[in-house]
């Protein structure tokens, strides 16, 4: 014969299962202080600030190098409307050396260039 089990009634019957559940879950039952939350928010704001973009992207230098190596025929339009046909031989921070066929080579200040394109 089986011994009779004692059945609990009321809230006591829930505590048998609850003790096992509480042991397996480690919860923080105390709210964090307001100072802790402020510290966390200040850390997130500091991370959210982006760094300033670099002064130079080197895109212009890459373009000039590519055109120089391929000896690509170029057309340069100056601010006064004059168009020049030739090949870029070298470049500097402020100017380009432009080689032309059957005409003298030119040293052109970048500030005088309106735009340029491949011929």
N, C-alpha and C positions, 0 to 999 in steps of 0.2 A: 504494500500500500504506500501510496505517496503521501508525504507530509503535506498538510494544508498550507498553502502560501498565504501570507498575510497581505491583503490588499490595502494599499493606502488610499485614503480619500482626501479630497480637498487639494490645497496647494502642495502638500507633501509629496504627492505622486509625481509631480514635475521635477522635483529636486534630484531624484535619482539619475535622470538623463542629463540634467543641466550641469551637474558636477563634472561629468565626463566632457561635455562640450566646452566648458569654461577652461579646463586644463589644456585643451588643444589649441585654443585661440588666445594669443597674447595681444590684448588691446590696451591702448592708452586711454584710461578713463578720465584723466584730468585734462582740461583744456590748456593749450599753451598760453603763456602770458602775452599780453599785448606787445611787450618789448620784443619777444621772440618773433612775432609776426612782422613787426617793423623791420627788424634786422634782416629777415628773409626777403622782404620786399625791396629793401635798399640794395641787397646783393643782386637781385634780378634787374633792377634799374641800371646798375653799373654794367651788367653784361649786355643790356639792350643797346647801349650806345655804340654806334658804328664808328670805325676809324675813318678818317678823311681819305678820299681817293688820292692816289699818287699824283705828283705834279706833272709827271710825264708818263704816257702810256707806251711810248716807243712805237706806236702805230705809224707815225710819219717816217721814222727811221727805217722801219721794216719795208714800207712802200718804196722809199727811195732806193734801198739796197736791192730790192727785187727788180726794179726797173733798170738799175745800173748793171746788174749781173746779166740780165737778158738783153741789154742794149736795145730796149724797147724804144721805137720812134715815138716822141712825145710832141704835143702842141702846148705851148704855154701862152696864155692870154694875159697881157699886162693890164694894169689899172687904166692906162690911157687907151686901151682897145687894140693895141698892136699885138699881132700873133707871131710867134716864133716856132719854127719847126726844127727839131734836132733830137739829140740824145743827151741824157744827163751823164756827165762824166764823174763828178763827185759833188758832195753837198757838205754844208757846214751848218752851224747853228743859225746863221743869218743869211746865207746865200747859196746859190747853185752854180756850178760850172756847166754851161750848156754848149755842147759841140754841134756845129751846123756844117752841112756839106756845102762846099764852094762859097762859104761865107765865113767871116771871122767868128771865133769862139767867143762866148759871152760869159761874164760873171754877173749873175742877176741876183739882186737882193730879194729875199723872200717877201719883204714888205711891199714890193712893187708887183707881185704876182696876184692877179685876180683869181684865176683858176687854171688848172692844167688837166689834160686828158691824153689818152693814148691815141696816136695817129692811125 
